[in-house]
Amino acid sequence: MATAKKTKTGPGKKALPYTADKIHPTAFIHERATVYGDITMGENSSLWPGVVVRADMNAFVLGNYVNIQDNSTLHSDSKRGITIGDYTLVGHHAMIHGCTIGRGVLIGIGSVILDDAQIGDGAMITAGCMIRGGTKIPPQALVTPDGSSIRIFENKARTAYTIAGSLEYVELARRMQKGLWGPFSRDEENAFLARAKEIWEQIKAAP
């Protein structure tokens, strides 16, 4: 059984209760996020206020430029961990449990992704979806709620906008650490989207 690294945050401070050696130096963990256990965070990934990441029974791997937004929860059991690919955006109040999520994926506000679900690269899971255990969502699919079920529209996702959102969150993390806030300019938003389109083409070319 793995144990947390006894990494000090500063003189006289308590050891961190997670694998701090697996957190990239550019990753951002908000002081009001709760993190426990075996977690890897890639370059410019971020955890926002109220997030709970409890990797107490299996390992979680968050890729580069992943953001987990306010009040979302990540957990699993002993049989499976969680993997989230680069440039994926997890919206507020989402529940992620023991599943695999690809690159450039949107997990919309309040969505639930359950054990052994697989979300393909570039898919968009819109707000309020329940993705039941073992469900496989194709790459670039747009998924919407449909009562107690979901509807899947293949190749309808607008993935560049998801990736642009992930790039915005990198800048938001930098701003927050400097005590800055305010809207992005139109030029900034256009730059995020232009870069996101390039990134999405690179992801598709390197499966």
Backbone as CSV, one residue per row, in Angstrom:
resi,resn,N_x,N_y,N_z,CA_x,CA_y,CA_z,C_x,C_y,C_z
1,MET,0.844,-1.201,0.000,0.000,0.000,0.000,0.874,1.244,0.000
2,ALA,0.575,2.194,-0.880,1.354,3.420,-0.965,1.001,4.346,0.197
3,THR,1.990,5.143,0.591,1.763,6.149,1.608,2.131,7.517,1.062
4,ALA,1.535,8.546,1.633,1.802,9.898,1.159,3.245,10.286,1.422
5,LYS,3.828,11.014,0.510,5.160,11.550,0.706,5.108,12.580,1.831
6,LYS,6.118,12.553,2.683,6.168,13.506,3.790,6.812,14.804,3.315
7,THR,6.132,15.449,2.385,6.641,16.676,1.792,6.141,17.863,2.592
8,LYS,7.067,18.673,3.059,6.699,19.849,3.841,6.368,21.016,2.913
9,THR,5.362,21.791,3.283,5.019,22.976,2.522,5.803,24.195,2.989
10,GLY,6.505,24.085,4.089,7.290,25.189,4.611,7.673,24.897,6.042
11,PRO,8.521,25.729,6.650,8.980,25.483,8.022,7.810,25.339,8.983
12,GLY,7.814,24.227,9.722,6.801,24.027,10.738,5.445,23.601,10.239
13,LYS,5.292,23.398,8.939,3.989,23.031,8.401,3.851,21.521,8.282
14,LYS,2.597,21.053,8.213,2.319,19.629,8.170,2.693,19.030,6.824
15,ALA,2.933,17.714,6.835,3.177,16.998,5.587,1.919,17.022,4.733
16,LEU,2.095,17.079,3.421,0.959,17.036,2.512,0.413,15.615,2.429
17,PRO,-0.907,15.439,2.415,-1.492,14.090,2.435,-1.662,13.489,1.046
18,TYR,-0.804,13.847,0.108,-0.878,13.309,-1.247,0.529,13.251,-1.833
19,THR,0.626,12.643,-3.001,1.929,12.411,-3.624,2.437,13.696,-4.284
20,ALA,2.967,14.577,-3.477,3.384,15.895,-3.947,4.489,15.815,-4.997
21,ASP,5.258,14.742,-4.980,6.327,14.588,-5.974,5.777,14.313,-7.376
22,LYS,4.484,14.007,-7.487,3.862,13.746,-8.789,3.072,14.952,-9.311
23,ILE,3.182,16.075,-8.631,2.480,17.285,-9.033,3.459,18.176,-9.799
24,HIS,3.145,18.494,-11.056,4.048,19.328,-11.855,4.206,20.709,-11.198
25,PRO,5.406,21.286,-11.269,5.627,22.590,-10.621,4.696,23.696,-11.104
26,THR,4.174,23.586,-12.323,3.272,24.623,-12.844,1.810,24.370,-12.501
27,ALA,1.503,23.228,-11.892,0.118,22.926,-11.531,-0.351,23.850,-10.409
28,PHE,-1.658,24.110,-10.394,-2.252,25.011,-9.405,-3.293,24.248,-8.599
29,ILE,-3.115,24.239,-7.283,-4.093,23.647,-6.370,-4.580,24.761,-5.451
30,HIS,-5.836,25.136,-5.594,-6.378,26.205,-4.762,-6.367,25.784,-3.294
31,GLU,-6.144,26.741,-2.426,-6.029,26.433,-1.000,-7.302,25.825,-0.422
32,ARG,-8.445,26.008,-1.095,-9.695,25.428,-0.605,-10.081,24.144,-1.339
33,ALA,-9.166,23.606,-2.133,-9.356,22.266,-2.693,-8.850,21.234,-1.686
34,THR,-9.465,20.062,-1.696,-9.052,18.972,-0.804,-8.474,17.849,-1.648
35,VAL,-7.228,17.491,-1.387,-6.514,16.491,-2.190,-5.899,15.461,-1.245
36,TYR,-6.139,14.173,-1.567,-5.639,13.102,-0.706,-5.269,11.889,-1.557
37,GLY,-4.096,11.320,-1.316,-3.737,10.056,-1.920,-2.787,10.165,-3.088
38,ASP,-2.884,9.183,-3.997,-1.942,9.012,-5.104,-2.454,9.741,-6.336
39,ILE,-2.013,10.969,-6.520,-2.486,11.779,-7.649,-1.298,12.348,-8.409
40,THR,-1.405,12.267,-9.735,-0.443,12.897,-10.639,-1.149,14.059,-11.332
41,MET,-0.494,15.216,-11.377,-1.026,16.379,-12.086,0.018,16.881,-13.059
42,GLY,-0.390,17.007,-14.327,0.523,17.428,-15.372,0.704,18.937,-15.427
43,GLU,1.455,19.353,-16.413,1.792,20.756,-16.622,0.533,21.631,-16.723
44,ASN,0.538,22.722,-15.970,-0.542,23.722,-16.009,-1.930,23.159,-15.725
45,SER,-2.005,22.046,-15.035,-3.308,21.530,-14.603,-3.741,22.285,-13.347
46,SER,-5.039,22.211,-13.012,-5.512,23.014,-11.881,-6.714,22.386,-11.190
47,LEU,-6.774,22.637,-9.872,-7.894,22.229,-9.024,-8.415,23.483,-8.346
48,TRP,-9.732,23.703,-8.410,-10.318,24.976,-7.997,-11.066,24.850,-6.676
49,PRO,-11.589,25.964,-6.115,-12.180,25.919,-4.771,-13.287,24.871,-4.633
50,GLY,-13.232,24.155,-3.522,-14.258,23.167,-3.226,-14.076,21.824,-3.889
51,VAL,-13.082,21.695,-4.762,-12.825,20.402,-5.404,-12.347,19.394,-4.355
52,VAL,-12.820,18.152,-4.483,-12.331,17.045,-3.658,-11.762,15.984,-4.586
53,VAL,-10.476,15.680,-4.401,-9.817,14.606,-5.134,-9.349,13.606,-4.090
54,ARG,-10.057,12.473,-4.010,-9.753,11.486,-2.967,-9.273,10.201,-3.624
55,ALA,-7.956,10.137,-3.797,-7.322,8.979,-4.445,-6.780,8.035,-3.378
56,ASP,-7.670,7.618,-2.485,-7.241,6.809,-1.343,-7.216,5.317,-1.625
57,MET,-7.820,4.887,-2.743,-7.848,3.460,-3.052,-7.203,3.121,-4.386
58,ASN,-6.922,4.115,-5.212,-6.277,3.862,-6.496,-5.683,5.170,-7.009
59,ALA,-4.833,5.058,-8.028,-4.111,6.219,-8.529,-4.950,7.022,-9.520
60,PHE,-4.816,8.337,-9.457,-5.462,9.246,-10.397,-4.382,9.955,-11.203
61,VAL,-4.595,10.069,-12.510,-3.639,10.755,-13.376,-4.377,11.844,-14.144
62,LEU,-4.012,13.078,-13.906,-4.542,14.226,-14.639,-3.453,14.721,-15.577
63,GLY,-3.783,14.819,-16.866,-2.798,15.209,-17.860,-2.467,16.690,-17.816
64,ASN,-1.816,17.160,-18.857,-1.443,18.568,-18.967,-2.668,19.428,-19.291
65,TYR,-2.716,20.620,-18.713,-3.758,21.610,-19.016,-5.167,21.122,-18.667
66,VAL,-5.273,20.209,-17.734,-6.577,19.750,-17.239,-7.041,20.708,-16.142
67,ASN,-8.304,21.079,-16.153,-8.829,21.850,-15.024,-10.070,21.177,-14.453
68,ILE,-10.091,21.104,-13.133,-11.218,20.546,-12.397,-11.840,21.708,-11.629
69,GLN,-13.043,22.088,-12.021,-13.624,23.328,-11.518,-14.380,23.132,-10.200
70,ASP,-14.802,24.248,-9.645,-15.316,24.357,-8.293,-16.339,23.279,-7.930
71,ASN,-16.098,22.658,-6.763,-17.029,21.725,-6.114,-17.201,20.402,-6.848
72,SER,-16.313,20.083,-7.758,-16.338,18.761,-8.392,-15.623,17.747,-7.504
73,THR,-15.991,16.477,-7.676,-15.429,15.403,-6.851,-14.866,14.300,-7.737
74,LEU,-13.669,13.833,-7.398,-13.044,12.681,-8.055,-12.805,11.605,-7.010
75,HIS,-13.312,10.392,-7.278,-13.091,9.272,-6.364,-13.141,7.970,-7.165
76,SER,-12.689,6.892,-6.565,-12.744,5.570,-7.204,-12.737,4.502,-6.121
77,ASP,-12.743,3.236,-6.560,-12.600,2.135,-5.610,-11.275,1.425,-5.856
78,SER,-11.099,0.266,-5.242,-9.826,-0.442,-5.338,-9.581,-1.076,-6.705
79,LYS,-10.624,-1.243,-7.521,-10.496,-1.945,-8.792,-10.028,-1.055,-9.932
80,ARG,-10.170,0.235,-9.804,-9.906,1.138,-10.927,-9.530,2.516,-10.407
81,GLY,-8.720,3.229,-11.197,-8.396,4.603,-10.860,-9.137,5.560,-11.785
82,ILE,-8.558,6.729,-11.970,-9.105,7.731,-12.879,-7.980,8.249,-13.755
83,THR,-8.250,8.340,-15.052,-7.315,8.960,-15.977,-8.060,10.045,-16.750
84,ILE,-7.481,11.234,-16.793,-8.064,12.360,-17.517,-7.004,12.916,-18.448
85,GLY,-7.309,12.958,-19.749,-6.338,13.348,-20.749,-6.098,14.849,-20.831
86,ASP,-5.044,15.219,-21.555,-4.634,16.611,-21.716,-5.783,17.492,-22.219
87,TYR,-5.806,18.729,-21.736,-6.725,19.779,-22.210,-8.201,19.484,-21.934
88,THR,-8.457,18.619,-20.985,-9.850,18.340,-20.629,-10.333,19.329,-19.573
89,LEU,-11.587,19.718,-19.714,-12.214,20.705,-18.835,-13.372,20.029,-18.100
90,VAL,-13.295,20.004,-16.788,-14.351,19.422,-15.950,-15.075,20.567,-15.246
91,GLY,-16.339,20.767,-15.603,-17.103,21.902,-15.096,-17.491,21.759,-13.634
92,HIS,-18.141,22.782,-13.112,-18.518,22.848,-11.704,-19.473,21.705,-11.317
93,HIS,-19.294,21.225,-10.093,-20.205,20.240,-9.489,-20.291,18.922,-10.269
94,ALA,-19.255,18.568,-10.969,-19.251,17.262,-11.649,-18.803,16.166,-10.675
95,MET,-19.230,14.939,-10.954,-18.800,13.760,-10.186,-18.096,12.812,-11.137
96,ILE,-16.828,12.543,-10.866,-16.019,11.663,-11.702,-15.627,10.465,-10.848
97,HIS,-16.047,9.251,-11.238,-15.797,8.078,-10.384,-15.253,6.912,-11.211
98,GLY,-13.991,6.585,-11.003,-13.407,5.372,-11.554,-13.534,5.215,-13.055
99,CYS,-13.208,6.251,-13.828,-13.447,6.214,-15.273,-12.230,6.722,-16.040
100,THR,-12.321,6.639,-17.356,-11.244,7.103,-18.237,-11.808,8.173,-19.160
101,ILE,-11.191,9.336,-19.139,-11.632,10.475,-19.928,-10.487,10.886,-20.854
102,GLY,-10.789,11.056,-22.122,-9.761,11.337,-23.114,-9.269,12.772,-23.094
103,ARG,-8.632,13.141,-24.213,-8.038,14.477,-24.356,-9.052,15.456,-24.952
104,GLY,-8.982,16.708,-24.491,-9.850,17.729,-25.048,-11.325,17.480,-24.840
105,VAL,-11.681,16.900,-23.713,-13.073,16.546,-23.412,-13.701,17.622,-22.529
106,LEU,-14.956,17.921,-22.790,-15.756,18.747,-21.887,-16.641,17.841,-21.036
107,ILE,-16.523,17.995,-19.722,-17.479,17.386,-18.797,-18.293,18.547,-18.233
108,GLY,-19.546,18.657,-18.653,-20.353,19.818,-18.336,-20.778,19.886,-16.879
109,ILE,-21.258,21.061,-16.501,-21.669,21.334,-15.124,-22.669,20.279,-14.636
110,GLY,-22.376,19.733,-13.448,-23.296,18.804,-12.816,-23.368,17.428,-13.434
111,SER,-22.480,17.105,-14.344,-22.504,15.774,-14.969,-21.884,14.728,-14.043
112,VAL,-22.296,13.484,-14.249,-21.813,12.356,-13.456,-21.245,11.313,-14.413
113,ILE,-20.002,10.910,-14.181,-19.332,9.900,-15.010,-18.956,8.742,-14.087
114,LEU,-19.539,7.561,-14.328,-19.419,6.460,-13.374,-18.407,5.397,-13.807
115,ASP,-18.235,4.393,-12.943,-17.168,3.400,-13.059,-17.070,2.766,-14.448
116,ASP,-15.830,2.721,-14.936,-15.485,2.062,-16.202,-16.070,2.729,-17.436
117,ALA,-16.672,3.904,-17.277,-17.055,4.674,-18.467,-15.792,5.116,-19.190
118,GLN,-15.883,5.213,-20.506,-14.775,5.682,-21.329,-15.279,6.806,-22.230
119,ILE,-14.660,7.966,-22.091,-15.068,9.139,-22.862,-13.980,9.405,-23.903
120,GLY,-14.330,9.336,-25.180,-13.356,9.478,-26.253,-12.829,10.897,-26.398
121,ASP,-11.670,11.024,-27.035,-11.045,12.320,-27.255,-12.018,13.299,-27.907
122,GLY,-12.032,14.518,-27.403,-12.793,15.576,-28.034,-14.287,15.557,-27.814
123,ALA,-14.787,14.607,-27.029,-16.230,14.547,-26.781,-16.677,15.716,-25.912
124,MET,-17.945,16.083,-26.047,-18.546,17.111,-25.209,-19.721,16.504,-24.455
125,ILE,-19.563,16.380,-23.146,-20.631,15.879,-22.286,-21.300,17.116,-21.700
126,THR,-22.475,17.459,-22.177,-23.086,18.721,-21.780,-23.645,18.642,-20.358
127,ALA,-24.028,19.796,-19.827,-24.432,19.909,-18.428,-25.534,18.924,-18.067
128,GLY,-25.377,18.307,-16.904,-26.423,17.465,-16.339,-26.519,16.058,-16.874
129,CYS,-25.518,15.594,-17.612,-25.563,14.224,-18.146,-25.177,13.195,-17.085
130,MET,-25.831,12.042,-17.145,-25.460,10.874,-16.346,-24.865,9.837,-17.296
131,ILE,-23.558,9.625,-17.197,-22.886,8.610,-18.011,-22.707,7.379,-17.132
132,ARG,-23.514,6.376,-17.385,-23.553,5.217,-16.496,-22.316,4.340,-16.662
133,GLY,-22.083,3.504,-15.657,-20.913,2.646,-15.635,-20.775,1.804,-16.896
134,GLY,-19.559,1.748,-17.437,-19.272,0.929,-18.605,-19.648,1.556,-19.933
135,THR,-20.248,2.728,-19.933,-20.642,3.384,-21.180,-19.408,3.880,-21.935
136,LYS,-19.420,3.695,-23.254,-18.330,4.188,-24.092,-18.863,5.297,-24.997
137,ILE,-18.281,6.473,-24.862,-18.678,7.625,-25.672,-17.647,7.802,-26.785
138,PRO,-18.086,7.838,-28.056,-17.130,7.936,-29.165,-16.384,9.270,-29.162
139,PRO,-15.208,9.299,-29.751,-14.493,10.564,-29.905,-15.341,11.590,-30.647
140,GLN,-15.238,12.847,-30.226,-15.898,13.987,-30.845,-17.424,13.930,-30.811
141,ALA,-17.967,13.065,-29.955,-19.429,13.003,-29.832,-19.943,14.141,-28.955
142,LEU,-21.127,14.624,-29.290,-21.850,15.570,-28.457,-22.910,14.782,-27.699
143,VAL,-22.896,14.895,-26.373,-23.816,14.116,-25.544,-24.700,15.071,-24.760
144,THR,-26.014,14.840,-24.803,-26.967,15.696,-24.098,-27.870,14.835,-23.211
145,PRO,-28.428,15.412,-22.155,-29.365,14.649,-21.323,-30.657,14.365,-22.087
146,ASP,-31.288,13.245,-21.753,-32.574,12.884,-22.348,-33.377,12.152,-21.277
147,GLY,-33.988,12.930,-20.394,-34.673,12.323,-19.257,-33.668,11.609,-18.365
148,SER,-33.912,10.331,-18.119,-32.997,9.542,-17.291,-31.876,8.916,-18.117
149,SER,-31.835,9.213,-19.405,-30.816,8.660,-20.290,-30.037,9.802,-20.954
150,ILE,-29.358,9.483,-22.044,-28.596,10.485,-22.784,-28.825,10.285,-24.283
151,ARG,-28.545,11.316,-25.060,-28.521,11.222,-26.516,-27.102,11.493,-26.986
152,ILE,-26.656,10.704,-27.947,-25.290,10.816,-28.456,-25.344,11.221,-29.925
153,PHE,-24.718,12.351,-30.235,-24.642,12.844,-31.609,-23.183,12.741,-32.048
154,GLU,-22.893,11.781,-32.897,-21.499,11.535,-33.263,-20.944,12.655,-34.127
155,ASN,-19.681,12.984,-33.861,-18.925,13.987,-34.629,-19.551,15.374,-34.621
156,LYS,-20.253,15.697,-33.555,-20.894,17.014,-33.461,-20.241,17.930,-32.411
157,ALA,-19.249,17.437,-31.705,-18.613,18.248,-30.668,-17.803,19.390,-31.273
158,ARG,-17.776,20.507,-30.586,-16.964,21.666,-30.987,-15.754,21.724,-30.053
159,THR,-14.852,20.799,-30.291,-13.774,20.523,-29.347,-12.829,21.697,-29.160
160,ALA,-12.601,22.480,-30.192,-11.675,23.610,-30.062,-12.116,24.563,-28.957
161,TYR,-13.442,24.696,-28.765,-13.923,25.592,-27.726,-13.625,25.035,-26.331
162,THR,-13.664,23.722,-26.191,-13.278,23.110,-24.919,-11.810,23.382,-24.630
163,ILE,-10.966,23.159,-25.619,-9.527,23.370,-25.424,-9.239,24.843,-25.140
164,ALA,-9.947,25.734,-25.824,-9.787,27.162,-25.542,-10.133,27.467,-24.085
165,GLY,-11.176,26.813,-23.575,-11.535,26.985,-22.169,-10.436,26.514,-21.235
166,SER,-9.781,25.421,-21.610,-8.674,24.927,-20.790,-7.510,25.912,-20.794
167,LEU,-7.242,26.518,-21.928,-6.184,27.536,-21.996,-6.550,28.757,-21.156
168,GLU,-7.815,29.137,-21.183,-8.256,30.242,-20.347,-8.012,29.939,-18.868
169,TYR,-8.254,28.695,-18.466,-8.087,28.362,-17.058,-6.630,28.397,-16.608
170,VAL,-5.708,28.165,-17.517,-4.296,28.344,-17.178,-4.040,29.805,-16.823
171,GLU,-4.571,30.700,-17.642,-4.393,32.128,-17.380,-5.151,32.556,-16.125
172,LEU,-6.347,31.983,-15.898,-7.090,32.305,-14.678,-6.317,31.907,-13.425
173,ALA,-5.632,30.756,-13.469,-4.830,30.328,-12.325,-3.691,31.316,-12.075
174,ARG,-3.057,31.776,-13.146,-1.976,32.753,-12.988,-2.510,34.058,-12.400
175,ARG,-3.664,34.497,-12.900,-4.262,35.728,-12.388,-4.611,35.601,-10.908
176,MET,-5.221,34.467,-10.552,-5.647,34.297,-9.169,-4.466,34.378,-8.218
177,GLN,-3.353,33.789,-8.615,-2.177,33.812,-7.755,-1.582,35.214,-7.629
178,LYS,-1.948,36.101,-8.539,-1.500,37.497,-8.483,-2.572,38.426,-7.924
179,GLY,-3.744,37.876,-7.576,-4.826,38.689,-7.060,-5.499,39.537,-8.114
180,LEU,-5.549,39.038,-9.343,-6.136,39.780,-10.452,-7.426,39.114,-10.923
181,TRP,-8.372,39.916,-11.419,-9.582,39.370,-12.015,-10.132,40.357,-13.032
182,GLY,-11.118,39.892,-13.784,-11.709,40.728,-14.819,-11.862,39.928,-16.099
183,PRO,-12.700,40.412,-17.026,-12.963,39.663,-18.264,-11.749,39.634,-19.185
184,PHE,-11.689,38.589,-19.998,-10.698,38.551,-21.068,-11.136,39.490,-22.185
185,SER,-10.171,40.057,-22.861,-10.491,40.895,-24.020,-10.860,40.012,-25.203
186,ARG,-11.492,40.603,-26.201,-11.828,39.843,-27.412,-10.560,39.310,-28.074
187,ASP,-9.497,40.096,-28.069,-8.235,39.633,-28.662,-7.683,38.428,-27.915
188,GLU,-7.780,38.460,-26.585,-7.309,37.312,-25.803,-8.132,36.071,-26.112
189,GLU,-9.449,36.226,-26.167,-10.314,35.080,-26.464,-10.044,34.532,-27.859
190,ASN,-9.836,35.417,-28.816,-9.518,34.960,-30.175,-8.193,34.214,-30.206
191,ALA,-7.239,34.676,-29.406,-5.937,34.003,-29.354,-6.062,32.620,-28.723
192,PHE,-6.864,32.497,-27.673,-7.087,31.186,-27.062,-7.681,30.219,-28.089
193,LEU,-8.688,30.677,-28.824,-9.368,29.803,-29.774,-8.454,29.421,-30.935
194,ALA,-7.666,30.363,-31.429,-6.738,30.051,-32.523,-5.721,29.006,-32.079
195,ARG,-5.197,29.174,-30.875,-4.235,28.188,-30.362,-4.926,26.843,-30.136
196,ALA,-6.156,26.878,-29.642,-6.899,25.638,-29.385,-7.124,24.841,-30.667
197,LYS,-7.420,25.519,-31.754,-7.612,24.823,-33.032,-6.334,24.124,-33.471
198,GLU,-5.197,24.758,-33.245,-3.920,24.131,-33.574,-3.687,22.898,-32.708
199,ILE,-3.978,23.033,-31.422,-3.776,21.912,-30.497,-4.666,20.729,-30.871
200,TRP,-5.931,21.006,-31.220,-6.843,19.924,-31.579,-6.364,19.188,-32.824
201,GLU,-5.840,19.906,-33.780,-5.292,19.247,-34.979,-4.105,18.380,-34.612
202,GLN,-3.288,18.833,-33.676,-2.143,18.034,-33.231,-2.604,16.771,-32.509
203,ILE,-3.643,16.898,-31.692,-4.166,15.729,-30.971,-4.707,14.698,-31.957
204,LYS,-5.465,15.155,-32.954,-6.029,14.223,-33.944,-4.942,13.532,-34.764
205,ALA,-3.825,14.231,-34.966,-2.741,13.668,-35.776,-1.876,12.687,-34.979
206,ALA,-2.004,12.700,-33.681,-1.172,11.836,-32.833,-2.051,11.094,-31.844
207,PRO,-2.821,10.103,-32.342,-3.771,9.396,-31.465,-3.073,8.582,-30.374
